Amino acid sequence: MRDIRTVALCKSYGAHTVLRDVNLTFPAGKTSAVMAPSGAGKTTLLRLLMGLEAPDSGEIIGMEGLRCGAVFQEDRLVDRMTVAGNLRLVRPALRREQILKALDAFGLSGCADQRAAELSGGMKRRVALLRALLHENDILLLDEPFKGLDEDTRERVMDKTREMLGGRTVILVTHDSAEAARLHANELYLPFGEKTDDERI
């Protein structure tokens, strides 16, 4: 395991500067919370880390060869598949008893054989997060993973998430310091350029 670093990272979309000279260190095996206002480039930072987009300048050090899991702002479940099927997409060898135990921990008992399309928004969010946690990855990127959950469910899921991290490097995007504290995360504040209304970034 090694630290992940961004060095003088810059990214613009047309005339909008989204990230400017971002220098951050994400310690290996720890949870880091990236904090910044809406539109300040948090999601863009994750996309750059995953290699989904290229920076205009600067570099990312330490991601080479790592297995990466992610929860995006969208749940990205396969609607026609069952919940169990969605979880097995990232870990085909999961036994049914493992799936049922994991679902129960997230307050999702009884939905293993439901199609994802039949779930409520909050249930889909929990399945998406659980899928990322069950994936055997080295680094986990979480983009507002608890969005849309009611307070009691959110607290339960945050606690279970913390238990399941298992020493992985985690980069959490959140607006909420309470979420960062609940996951024992170190808060990192993202410098940003011109504010944009485009929530891709």
N, C-alpha and C positions, 0 to 999 in steps of 0.2 A: 504494500500500500504506500502511496505517496501523496503529498499535497498537490492540489490543483491550483494553478496560478493564472491570472490574467495579467498581461503586461501591456500597458499603454493601448488598451483595446478601444477601437473606435468603430462606430457604425452609423450611417445616415441612410435615410430613405428620401431621395430627391433632395429638396432644400431643408429637410428636417434632420438635424443632428440629434440622434437618440442616445448614443453612448459616446463619451469623449474621455479618452485617457483613463480608462478604468483599470485600476491596479488593485486586485483583490487576491487574497489567499484563503483557500478553503482547506482546512486541516484534514489530513487523512483520518478516517474513522470517527469523525465528529460531525455534528449537525450545525450547519451555518444557515442563518436566516437573512435573506437579502431584503432589506427594507428600503422603500422609496415611494413617492407619490404615484398615483395612477398615471400611465403614459410616460413613465420615466425610463423605460427600457428593461424592466426586470424579465419579462418574457423573452425579449430579444436576446438577453444575456444567456438564458437557458438554451435557446435555439442555436446560438453560436457554440455553446459548450457541447451540444449534441452533434454538431456538424451539419445541421439542417440549413444553415446559412453561413456565409463566409464574412469575416470582418473586413472593413475597408483598410484597416491597418492595425498593428499590434499583433500579439500572439497569445495562444492558450497553451500552457505547459502542464503536462501530467495526465492528460486524458488518453494518451496512446495506449491501446491494448486493453483498456478497461471495459468491462461489460456494464452497459448503462441502462437503467430503467427510468421510466418517467410517468408522471401524471400531468397531463396537459390541462388547460383551462376547460377544454371540452372532454367529455368522458371517453369517447372513442371506443365504445363497446361495439361488438357485432350484434346488432339487434335481433337477428334471426336465430342466433345461437342461445342456448341456455346459459344461466349464470355459471354453472359448472364448466360448460364448454369454453366460456370466456376466460376462466381462470386457467384452464388447461392449455390455452393458446401459448402461454409463456412458460408452462411447466407441464408437459404432457404426462409425466409419470405420477402426477398427484393422485393419491388414492382418495376414494370417496370419503372415507372417514376424516382425512386431513381437510378436505374441502368443507365438510359439514362443521368441523370444529372451528375452522377459520371464519366461516360465515356466522356462526353463533357468537364468536367474540366481537363481531362487528354489528350485532343486533339484526342479523339477516337470516335467522333460522327459518327453514321452510321454503326458501326460494331457490334452492339449488337447481331445480328442474324447470323453473320459469324462464321463458324467453326474456332476454334483456329489454326488449321493446315494451314489455308489460310492467316494468318497474317504474316507481316514482323517481323524480329527479334526485332526491336525497339517497335513495337506494342505489341508483346508478353510480352516484359519486363514490359511495362506499365500495362498490364492486370494483370500480376503476382503481381506487387506492389499494384495495386488497390484492388485485392482480399485480400491481407494481411491487408490492411487498413480498409476494410469493415468488416473483421472478428471482432467479439466482444471479443477482447483479453485484457489482463492486461499488457503484455510485448510483444514487437515487436522486432524481431531480423532481421536485414537487412544486407545481404551480398552483398556489391557492387550493390545496387539496381538500380543505374542510369547508369550502364555500357551499352555502345552501343547506347546511345541516342545522337542525335546531340545537339549542344550547346543551341539553342533556346528552343528546347523541354525539354532538361535537366533542364534548369532554371525554366521553367514553372512547370514541374512536381515536382521539389524540393520545390517550393513555395506552391503548392497545398498539397504536402505531409505534410509539416510543419503545414498547417492549419488543416489537418485531424487527427493529432496525438492525440488531445483531452486529454492531460494530462497523456498519457501512458508512462511507462518506455520503452525507446528505446535504443537498442544497435546497432550502425551502424558500419559496417566494411567498411573502405574506405582507398584509398591511397591519397586522395585529401583533403587538408585542406580547400579548397574553399567549398566543399560539407559540411564539418563539420560546417563551419561558416554559410552557408546558412540555415542549420537546427538548428542553435543556439545550437550546440552540444559542450559539454566539451570534449576536446581531451585527450585520455588516450593512453600512449605508452606502447606497449606490449614487455616485455623482452622475449628473445627467445634463444633457444639452437642452435644446429647445423642446418645450413640452409639446406633445402631439396628442390628438384625440384618437389616433388609430390604435385600438387595443390589441392589435397584433404585437404591439410593442409595449 
